[in-house]
């Protein structure tokens, strides 16, 4: 199998991160690759290629190279954001419990 370059937008740094991973070299996702059931369209994370497992970061830059990809629908959340979201939800639950 050949390798393909994938570009993932980093919202915090305002740059693309480039990855090398397995792929056939085609750059257009086409309708069969879009993972959305909405009639009005899809968010970029669902309309992009999914970064394949085993891909390796090879650099960063201001313009995309190869396929525009996402980390699988997580958008710009990183592992630390999950903890913050969880704590916020817990605080909201306790506030609701106290104020009802």
Residue pairs with C-beta under 8 A, 6 or more apart in sequence:
1 22
1 23
1 24
2 22
2 23
2 24
2 25
3 20
3 21
3 22
3 23
4 20
4 21
4 22
4 23
4 24
4 25
4 66
4 67
5 18
5 19
5 20
5 58
5 65
5 66
5 67
6 18
6 19
6 20
6 21
6 23
6 49
6 51
6 52
6 55
6 66
6 67
6 68
6 69
7 16
7 17
7 18
7 19
7 64
7 65
7 66
7 67
7 68
7 69
8 16
8 17
8 19
8 51
8 69
8 70
8 71
9 15
9 16
9 44
9 64
9 68
9 76
10 16
10 17
10 60
10 76
11 75
11 76
12 76
13 60
15 60
15 61
15 62
16 60
16 61
16 62
16 63
16 64
16 65
17 57
17 59
17 60
18 57
18 58
18 59
18 60
18 61
18 65
18 66
19 51
19 55
19 56
19 57
19 58
19 69
20 55
20 56
20 58
21 51
21 52
21 54
21 55
21 56
22 52
22 54
22 55
23 49
23 52
23 67
26 67
27 66
27 67
29 47
29 48
29 49
29 67
33 49
34 42
34 46
34 47
35 42
35 46
35 47
35 50
35 73
36 42
36 43
36 46
36 47
41 47
43 75
44 68
44 70
45 70
45 71
45 72
45 73
45 74
45 75
46 70
46 73
48 67
48 68
48 69
48 70
49 67
49 68
49 69
49 70
50 69
50 70
50 71
50 72
50 73
51 69
51 70
51 71
51 72
77 85
